[in-house]
Amino acid sequence: MNYNFDWSVITSNLPRLLDGLGMTLWIAVVVIVLSMLLAIPVAFLRMSNIEVVRWLAQLYIEIFRCTPLLVQLFWVYYAMPTLTGITIPGTISAIIALTLNLTAFMAEAYRSGFQAVPIEQVEAGKMLRLSRFQQIRYIIVPQAMKQQLPVIMSLNISLFKDTALVSTIAVADLMFTANKIATESYRALEILTAAALIYFVIAFPASLILSKIERNLMMAGSVRKKKGLATQMLPGGKVKVKP
C-alpha cells in the first residue's frame, strides 16, 4: 500500500468536527429527553383495558419497530411536507423521526417494567387510598425505571450512534461534517477514522457504565434473594425493607 497518511488534516479541521459533534449531542439529548417522557403514556396506553386504545398504541409501536429508521427519517423529511404543506427543516425532521422511533422502543421497555411490578404493591397503594396518578408516580414508575435502566441506557446509546443517519438529510452533525471535510480534502481515510473514534470515545464509556449498572443490579438482586428481604414502596417514593 503506497498511501501516504496525513493526520494533520484532522488537527486543522478539528474545530469543524467538534461543531458537528455538538449538533450530534444536542439532537441526541433532545430526542432522549422527549422519548423518555412520551414513552410513559404510550406504555400505559399499550396496557389499556380499552381494546381500541390498546391496539392503536400497539400499531404505533410496531410500525416504528418494524420499519427501517432511515425510511422513517426520509418519510418525515420528504413525505410529511406533502401531507401538511409545511416545509420542515432538516434538524426538526431528524428530531421528530428519531423521537417517534425511540419512543416506540422505550415504551415497550417501560411496559415490561410496569408489568413486572408486584401486584401486591399496587394493591397496597390502593389500600392507602393513593390515586391512580400517585400509584404510577410513587410505586410503578420508580421501580420500573430502576429495573429497566440497563435496557433504557442501551437504547440511548444506540440512539446516539443512529444520529449519524441525519447526515443523509443535510443536518450538519458529526457525520455530515466529516463527509464534507473528506470530500474537500480528499482524505477520507483519516477524517472518517477520526469521526469513528469520536463516536467510540463517547459510546464506549457509556457502554462500560451500562455493564457496571447491570452487574450491580444482578448483585443487589442476588443479595436480596439470599437474605430473603422484601421491599414495600411507601408514599413519597420511599422504600421500606422488611425481613
Secondary structure in CASP SS format (residue, H / E / C, confidence):
PFRMAT SS
TARGET T0000
AUTHOR 0000-0000-0000
METHOD secondary structure of the structure
MODEL  1
M C 1.00
N C 1.00
Y C 1.00
N C 1.00
F C 1.00
D C 1.00
W C 1.00
S H 1.00
V H 1.00
I H 1.00
T H 1.00
S H 1.00
N H 1.00
L H 1.00
P H 1.00
R H 1.00
L H 1.00
L H 1.00
D H 1.00
G H 1.00
L H 1.00
G H 1.00
M H 1.00
T H 1.00
L H 1.00
W H 1.00
I H 1.00
A H 1.00
V H 1.00
V H 1.00
V H 1.00
I H 1.00
V H 1.00
L H 1.00
S H 1.00
M H 1.00
L H 1.00
L H 1.00
A H 1.00
I H 1.00
P H 1.00
V H 1.00
A H 1.00
F H 1.00
L H 1.00
R H 1.00
M C 1.00
S C 1.00
N C 1.00
I C 1.00
E H 1.00
V H 1.00
V H 1.00
R H 1.00
W H 1.00
L H 1.00
A H 1.00
Q H 1.00
L H 1.00
Y H 1.00
I H 1.00
E H 1.00
I H 1.00
F H 1.00
R H 1.00
C C 1.00
T C 1.00
P C 1.00
L H 1.00
L H 1.00
V H 1.00
Q H 1.00
L H 1.00
F H 1.00
W H 1.00
V H 1.00
Y H 1.00
Y H 1.00
A H 1.00
M H 1.00
P H 1.00
T H 1.00
L H 1.00
T H 1.00
G C 1.00
I C 1.00
T C 1.00
I C 1.00
P C 1.00
G H 1.00
T H 1.00
I H 1.00
S H 1.00
A H 1.00
I H 1.00
I H 1.00
A H 1.00
L H 1.00
T H 1.00
L H 1.00
N H 1.00
L H 1.00
T H 1.00
A H 1.00
F H 1.00
M H 1.00
A H 1.00
E H 1.00
A H 1.00
Y H 1.00
R H 1.00
S H 1.00
G H 1.00
F H 1.00
Q H 1.00
A H 1.00
V C 1.00
P C 1.00
I H 1.00
E H 1.00
Q H 1.00
V H 1.00
E H 1.00
A H 1.00
G H 1.00
K H 1.00
M H 1.00
L C 1.00
R C 1.00
L C 1.00
S C 1.00
R H 1.00
F H 1.00
Q H 1.00
Q H 1.00
I H 1.00
R H 1.00
Y H 1.00
I H 1.00
I H 1.00
V H 1.00
P H 1.00
Q H 1.00
A H 1.00
M H 1.00
K H 1.00
Q H 1.00
Q C 1.00
L H 1.00
P H 1.00
V H 1.00
I H 1.00
M H 1.00
S H 1.00
L H 1.00
N H 1.00
I H 1.00
S H 1.00
L H 1.00
F H 1.00
K H 1.00
D H 1.00
T H 1.00
A H 1.00
L H 1.00
V H 1.00
S H 1.00
T H 1.00
I H 1.00
A C 1.00
V C 1.00
A C 1.00
D C 1.00
L H 1.00
M H 1.00
F H 1.00
T H 1.00
A H 1.00
N H 1.00
K H 1.00
I H 1.00
A H 1.00
T H 1.00
E H 1.00
S H 1.00
Y C 1.00
R C 1.00
A H 1.00
L H 1.00
E H 1.00
I H 1.00
L H 1.00
T H 1.00
A H 1.00
A H 1.00
A H 1.00
L H 1.00
I H 1.00
Y H 1.00
F H 1.00
V H 1.00
I H 1.00
A H 1.00
F H 1.00
P H 1.00
A H 1.00
S H 1.00
L H 1.00
I H 1.00
L H 1.00
S H 1.00
K H 1.00
I H 1.00
E H 1.00
R H 1.00
N H 1.00
L H 1.00
M H 1.00
M H 1.00
A H 1.00
G H 1.00
S H 1.00
V H 1.00
R H 1.00
K H 1.00
K H 1.00
K H 1.00
G C 1.00
L C 1.00
A E 1.00
T E 1.00
Q E 1.00
M E 1.00
L C 1.00
P C 1.00
G C 1.00
G C 1.00
K C 1.00
V E 1.00
K E 1.00
V E 1.00
K E 1.00
P C 1.00
END
